[in-house]
Amino acid sequence: MGAIVTVWNPTADDPPSKDVQELAAHWSPSSVLDVGCGTGRNLAPFDRPGCALYGFDRDLDAVKVARSRFERHKGDAISIWQADLRTYEAEQTFDLVLCYGVLHFLLRLERLQAYAKLKSWVAPGGLISVVMFNAVTPIPDDLRSLMPEAPSDSQEILTAFEEWSIIRHRSYTYEDSHNAGTTRHTHSIDRLQARKPTEAPT
């Protein structure tokens, strides 16, 4: 396996992704798993009675921040731990699985294995929401070592979920800035939400 030597997490002050906020506004899942949860920003909109929250990240510092964020957790259960998607095996399924800003850091073979894991962690009829960069716009020079085999385009993720019902898919280019605006990047990105079949395909 290729080593990922640097983590890349949004700051604890960053708001939840807009599509996560929209999901939370219109749906009340009973369980949510955030794969690569970082500081917990995308779990926050689901922190309410009746919902159990789970999340893991390979960055222990981020995990500590996430745990502190949910000290007054309102839901049924909360569990946040350190783990790596490439080696972790879940023992249950979830109504909603989030995976934001993780998959493009993996080598292609690792990513194909990760799709299978993620799909197996979604309960029948449940939803997955994925955000990942692709290389339609070339990966910026300062990030290329972190994303040596980013997907070439949207086809990879669409193929990975071709047997699921695609609720929403957007592929677009956007400008991003970091370090108080001193570092600027142009990314191409896929945002996909898909629903797992209630029965296995025959």
C-alpha positions as a Markdown table, in Angstrom:
| # | Residue | x | y | z |
|---|---|---|---|---|
| 1 | Met | 0.0 | 0.0 | 0.0 |
| 2 | Gly | 1.1 | 3.5 | -0.7 |
| 3 | Ala | 1.8 | 5.6 | 2.4 |
| 4 | Ile | -0.1 | 8.8 | 3.0 |
| 5 | Val | 2.2 | 10.9 | 5.1 |
| 6 | Thr | 0.2 | 14.1 | 5.5 |
| 7 | Val | -3.4 | 14.6 | 6.6 |
| 8 | Trp | -5.6 | 17.4 | 5.2 |
| 9 | Asn | -8.5 | 18.4 | 7.4 |
| 10 | Pro | -10.7 | 21.5 | 7.3 |
| 11 | Thr | -10.4 | 23.6 | 10.4 |
| 12 | Ala | -12.7 | 23.0 | 13.3 |
| 13 | Asp | -14.4 | 26.3 | 12.5 |
| 14 | Asp | -15.4 | 25.3 | 9.0 |
| 15 | Pro | -19.2 | 24.8 | 8.6 |
| 16 | Pro | -20.8 | 21.6 | 7.5 |
| 17 | Ser | -21.0 | 21.0 | 3.8 |
| 18 | Lys | -24.1 | 22.5 | 2.3 |
| 19 | Asp | -25.3 | 19.2 | 0.9 |
| 20 | Val | -25.0 | 17.7 | 4.4 |
| 21 | Gln | -27.0 | 20.5 | 5.8 |
| 22 | Glu | -29.7 | 19.9 | 3.2 |
| 23 | Leu | -29.8 | 16.2 | 3.9 |
| 24 | Ala | -30.2 | 16.9 | 7.6 |
| 25 | Ala | -32.9 | 19.5 | 7.0 |
| 26 | His | -35.1 | 16.9 | 5.0 |
| 27 | Trp | -34.2 | 13.6 | 6.6 |
| 28 | Ser | -33.8 | 12.1 | 10.0 |
| 29 | Pro | -31.6 | 9.0 | 9.8 |
| 30 | Ser | -31.3 | 6.9 | 12.9 |
| 31 | Ser | -27.6 | 6.3 | 12.4 |
| 32 | Val | -24.8 | 8.2 | 10.6 |
| 33 | Leu | -21.2 | 7.1 | 9.9 |
| 34 | Asp | -18.7 | 9.7 | 8.8 |
| 35 | Val | -15.7 | 8.1 | 7.2 |
| 36 | Gly | -12.8 | 10.5 | 7.6 |
| 37 | Cys | -14.8 | 12.6 | 10.0 |
| 38 | Gly | -12.1 | 15.1 | 10.7 |
| 39 | Thr | -13.2 | 17.5 | 13.4 |
| 40 | Gly | -16.8 | 16.3 | 13.2 |
| 41 | Arg | -18.3 | 19.2 | 11.2 |
| 42 | Asn | -20.4 | 17.0 | 8.9 |
| 43 | Leu | -21.8 | 15.0 | 11.8 |
| 44 | Ala | -22.9 | 18.2 | 13.6 |
| 45 | Pro | -26.2 | 18.7 | 11.7 |
| 46 | Phe | -27.4 | 15.2 | 12.7 |
| 47 | Asp | -26.7 | 15.7 | 16.4 |
| 48 | Arg | -30.3 | 15.4 | 17.6 |
| 49 | Pro | -32.5 | 13.0 | 19.5 |
| 50 | Gly | -33.1 | 9.7 | 17.8 |
| 51 | Cys | -29.8 | 9.7 | 15.8 |
| 52 | Ala | -26.7 | 7.8 | 16.7 |
| 53 | Leu | -23.4 | 9.3 | 15.5 |
| 54 | Tyr | -20.3 | 7.4 | 14.5 |
| 55 | Gly | -17.1 | 8.7 | 12.9 |
| 56 | Phe | -13.5 | 7.8 | 12.4 |
| 57 | Asp | -10.4 | 9.6 | 11.1 |
| 58 | Arg | -6.7 | 8.6 | 10.8 |
| 59 | Asp | -5.8 | 12.0 | 12.3 |
| 60 | Leu | -5.8 | 11.6 | 16.1 |
| 61 | Asp | -5.7 | 15.4 | 16.7 |
| 62 | Ala | -8.9 | 15.8 | 14.6 |
| 63 | Val | -10.5 | 12.9 | 16.5 |
| 64 | Lys | -9.9 | 14.7 | 19.8 |
| 65 | Val | -11.5 | 17.9 | 18.5 |
| 66 | Ala | -14.5 | 15.9 | 17.2 |
| 67 | Arg | -14.9 | 14.2 | 20.6 |
| 68 | Ser | -14.9 | 17.6 | 22.4 |
| 69 | Arg | -17.4 | 19.0 | 19.9 |
| 70 | Phe | -20.0 | 16.4 | 20.9 |
| 71 | Glu | -19.4 | 16.5 | 24.7 |
| 72 | Arg | -23.1 | 17.4 | 25.0 |
| 73 | His | -24.4 | 15.0 | 22.4 |
| 74 | Lys | -28.2 | 15.0 | 22.0 |
| 75 | Gly | -28.7 | 11.8 | 20.2 |
| 76 | Asp | -28.9 | 8.1 | 21.1 |
| 77 | Ala | -25.2 | 7.2 | 20.9 |
| 78 | Ile | -21.9 | 8.8 | 20.0 |
| 79 | Ser | -18.6 | 7.0 | 19.1 |
| 80 | Ile | -15.6 | 8.7 | 17.4 |
| 81 | Trp | -12.3 | 6.9 | 17.0 |
| 82 | Gln | -9.0 | 6.8 | 15.2 |
| 83 | Ala | -8.9 | 4.4 | 12.2 |
| 84 | Asp | -7.8 | 4.2 | 8.6 |
| 85 | Leu | -10.4 | 3.4 | 5.9 |
| 86 | Arg | -7.9 | 1.1 | 4.2 |
| 87 | Thr | -7.7 | -1.3 | 7.2 |
| 88 | Tyr | -10.9 | -0.6 | 9.2 |
| 89 | Glu | -13.8 | -3.1 | 9.1 |
| 90 | Ala | -17.2 | -2.1 | 10.4 |
| 91 | Glu | -19.4 | -4.5 | 12.3 |
| 92 | Gln | -22.7 | -2.9 | 11.5 |
| 93 | Thr | -24.6 | -0.9 | 8.9 |
| 94 | Phe | -25.8 | 2.7 | 9.0 |
| 95 | Asp | -28.7 | 4.7 | 7.5 |
| 96 | Leu | -26.3 | 7.3 | 6.1 |
| 97 | Val | -22.6 | 7.0 | 5.3 |
| 98 | Leu | -20.6 | 10.2 | 4.6 |
| 99 | Cys | -17.2 | 10.1 | 3.0 |
| 100 | Tyr | -15.9 | 13.6 | 2.2 |
| 101 | Gly | -12.4 | 14.5 | 1.0 |
| 102 | Val | -10.9 | 11.0 | 1.6 |
| 103 | Leu | -11.0 | 8.8 | -1.4 |
| 104 | His | -8.9 | 11.0 | -3.7 |
| 105 | Phe | -5.9 | 10.5 | -1.3 |
| 106 | Leu | -5.9 | 6.8 | -1.9 |
| 107 | Leu | -4.2 | 4.8 | -4.6 |
| 108 | Arg | -6.5 | 3.5 | -7.3 |
| 109 | Leu | -6.5 | -0.1 | -6.1 |
| 110 | Glu | -7.1 | 1.1 | -2.5 |
| 111 | Arg | -9.9 | 3.3 | -3.6 |
| 112 | Leu | -11.7 | 0.4 | -5.5 |
| 113 | Gln | -11.4 | -1.7 | -2.3 |
| 114 | Ala | -12.8 | 1.3 | -0.3 |
| 115 | Tyr | -15.9 | 1.6 | -2.5 |
| 116 | Ala | -16.8 | -2.0 | -1.7 |
| 117 | Lys | -16.3 | -1.3 | 2.0 |
| 118 | Leu | -18.4 | 1.8 | 2.0 |
| 119 | Lys | -21.2 | 0.1 | 0.1 |
| 120 | Ser | -21.3 | -2.8 | 2.6 |
| 121 | Trp | -21.6 | -0.3 | 5.5 |
| 122 | Val | -24.8 | 1.3 | 4.2 |
| 123 | Ala | -28.1 | -0.4 | 5.4 |
| 124 | Pro | -30.5 | -1.6 | 2.6 |
| 125 | Gly | -32.4 | 1.5 | 1.4 |
| 126 | Gly | -29.9 | 3.8 | 3.1 |
| 127 | Leu | -27.9 | 6.6 | 1.6 |
| 128 | Ile | -24.3 | 7.3 | 0.9 |
| 129 | Ser | -22.9 | 10.8 | 0.2 |
| 130 | Val | -19.4 | 11.1 | -1.3 |
| 131 | Val | -17.3 | 14.1 | -2.2 |
| 132 | Met | -13.9 | 13.6 | -3.9 |
| 133 | Phe | -11.6 | 15.4 | -6.3 |
| 134 | Asn | -10.9 | 14.1 | -9.8 |
| 135 | Ala | -8.1 | 15.0 | -12.2 |
| 136 | Val | -10.2 | 16.6 | -15.0 |
| 137 | Thr | -8.4 | 19.8 | -13.8 |
| 138 | Pro | -4.8 | 18.7 | -13.0 |
| 139 | Ile | -4.1 | 18.2 | -9.4 |
| 140 | Pro | -2.1 | 21.3 | -8.1 |
| 141 | Asp | 1.6 | 20.7 | -7.9 |
| 142 | Asp | 1.7 | 21.1 | -4.1 |
| 143 | Leu | -0.9 | 18.4 | -3.6 |
| 144 | Arg | 0.2 | 15.9 | -6.3 |
| 145 | Ser | 2.2 | 13.8 | -3.9 |
| 146 | Leu | -0.9 | 13.4 | -1.7 |
| 147 | Met | -3.1 | 12.5 | -4.6 |
| 148 | Pro | -0.8 | 10.5 | -7.0 |
| 149 | Glu | -3.7 | 8.5 | -8.5 |
| 150 | Ala | -6.8 | 10.7 | -8.2 |
| 151 | Pro | -9.6 | 9.5 | -10.5 |
| 152 | Ser | -9.2 | 10.8 | -14.0 |
| 153 | Asp | -12.8 | 11.8 | -14.3 |
| 154 | Ser | -16.3 | 11.1 | -12.9 |
| 155 | Gln | -16.7 | 7.7 | -14.5 |
| 156 | Glu | -14.9 | 5.9 | -11.7 |
| 157 | Ile | -17.4 | 6.9 | -9.0 |
| 158 | Leu | -20.4 | 6.5 | -11.2 |
| 159 | Thr | -19.3 | 3.0 | -12.1 |
| 160 | Ala | -18.7 | 2.1 | -8.5 |
| 161 | Phe | -22.4 | 2.9 | -7.7 |
| 162 | Glu | -24.0 | 2.0 | -11.0 |
| 163 | Glu | -26.3 | -0.6 | -9.3 |
| 164 | Trp | -27.6 | 2.0 | -6.8 |
| 165 | Ser | -30.1 | 4.8 | -7.4 |
| 166 | Ile | -28.2 | 8.0 | -8.0 |
| 167 | Ile | -30.1 | 10.7 | -6.1 |
| 168 | Arg | -27.7 | 13.5 | -7.1 |
| 169 | His | -24.4 | 13.8 | -8.9 |
| 170 | Arg | -22.5 | 17.0 | -9.7 |
| 171 | Ser | -19.1 | 17.4 | -11.3 |
| 172 | Tyr | -17.7 | 20.8 | -11.5 |
| 173 | Thr | -14.6 | 23.0 | -11.1 |
| 174 | Tyr | -14.1 | 25.5 | -8.2 |
| 175 | Glu | -11.5 | 27.8 | -6.7 |
| 176 | Asp | -10.3 | 27.1 | -3.2 |
| 177 | Ser | -8.0 | 28.9 | -0.8 |
| 178 | His | -6.1 | 28.0 | 2.3 |
| 179 | Asn | -3.9 | 29.6 | 4.9 |
| 180 | Ala | -5.8 | 32.8 | 5.1 |
| 181 | Gly | -6.0 | 33.1 | 1.3 |
| 182 | Thr | -2.2 | 32.7 | 0.7 |
| 183 | Thr | -2.6 | 29.3 | -1.0 |
| 184 | Arg | -5.0 | 29.0 | -3.9 |
| 185 | His | -6.0 | 25.9 | -5.8 |
| 186 | Thr | -8.3 | 25.0 | -8.6 |
| 187 | His | -10.0 | 21.7 | -8.2 |
| 188 | Ser | -12.4 | 19.5 | -10.1 |
| 189 | Ile | -14.8 | 17.6 | -7.9 |
| 190 | Asp | -17.5 | 15.0 | -7.8 |
| 191 | Arg | -20.4 | 15.2 | -5.4 |
| 192 | Leu | -22.5 | 12.0 | -5.4 |
| 193 | Gln | -25.5 | 10.9 | -3.3 |
| 194 | Ala | -26.8 | 7.4 | -4.0 |
| 195 | Arg | -29.4 | 5.1 | -2.4 |
| 196 | Lys | -28.7 | 1.4 | -1.8 |
| 197 | Pro | -31.1 | -1.1 | -3.2 |
| 198 | Thr | -33.4 | -2.7 | -0.6 |
| 199 | Glu | -32.7 | -6.0 | -2.1 |
| 200 | Ala | -29.5 | -7.4 | -3.6 |
| 201 | Pro | -29.4 | -7.4 | -7.4 |
| 202 | Thr | -30.1 | -10.8 | -9.0 |
